[in-house]
Amino acid sequence: MEIHCIYGHDYDSNIYIIKGEIPTVIDCGTGLYNKEVVRDIKKIIDPVTLKQIILT
């Protein structure tokens, strides 16, 4: 299992990507920086392979 952190832009929350048996995103930000977030996620994992999103 690998855990990656995408640091939040400005006042956005950090986003965690877990690459493992069940690829997961923990928190996905406010949506204000969605283009940047998608770009950063794509650097780590193919978004199509994500199986769950956990919101905190």
Secondary structure, DSSP 8 states (H G I E B T S, - for coil): -EEEEE--STT---EEEEESSS-EEE----STTHHHHHHHHHHHS-GGG--EEE--
